[in-house]
Amino acid sequence: MQGKKNYQEKLFTSFRLSDRIPKENFYRRLKEALNLEFLYPLTQKFYGDSGQKSIDPVVFFKICLVGYMENITTDRGVMN
């Protein structure tokens, strides 16, 4: 079953990561310029209808993209 991440910032918190990232940050600007919604219909046929939901394909693509752009060769390195 294809998962989809629905991110929503917490209402009652004193720390918001999005406030700490500069407006000129490369990945922030890339997010604004790159629409990855096309991945959902392209990957839908590879997901089953039952079982636990998987990682969101857009999130997975972003993880791979960061690993490539930062020259990180291991999964663990990308997650750190």
N, C-alpha and C positions, 0 to 999 in steps of 0.2 A: 504494500500500500504506500503510495507516494505521500511523503510528509510535506508540510508547508509551515515555515516558521512565521508566526505572527508576533512581531516584537512590539511591546508597548512599555514605555518608560513608567517606572513606579511613581505614584502620586506623592507619597510621603517619604521622601528621601532627601538628604542634604547633598548627595553626590550624584551628578549626572555626567557620565563619560562624554556625551556629545557636547557638553559645555566646555570641556577641557581640551578638545581637539581644535587646533587652529583652523580658521576658515580657508586658509590657503593650503592645507594638507593635501597631498597628492591623492590619497585614497578617498577623501571626502569629495574632491572635485571629480574623480573618476566615477564615483557612485552617482553623482548628479548627471553625468554625461552618458552613462552606460545603462541601458534598459535590458535586463536579462529575463524579462517575463516570457520571452519566446521559448525558454528552456522547458517550461512546464508541458506544453503540448508535445514537444519533441521527445521528451523522456517518459511520457505517460505510459507508452506501450511496454516499457521495461519493468514496470511495477505491477505487483499482484494486487488482488482485491481484498485479500485477507491477511491477518497477521499484524504485527506491530508496524507502526509508521516508520519510514526510513528518514534519513537526513534530507532536508529540503535540497533539491537539486541546485537551486541558485546559491545556497550557502556552500554546498560542496564545490561548485565552480569557483566561487570567490576564494575559498581556501586553496584550491589548486592554483589560481591566478596569483595569489600573494606568494605562494611557494615559488612559482616560476619567476616572478618579478624580483623577488628578494634573493634568488639563487639559494633557496633552502631545499636540500635534497632529501630530507626525511620527514615523515608525517609528524613525528615527535617534535622536530625542529619548528614546523609550522605552528603547532599548537602551543609552543612555549612562547 
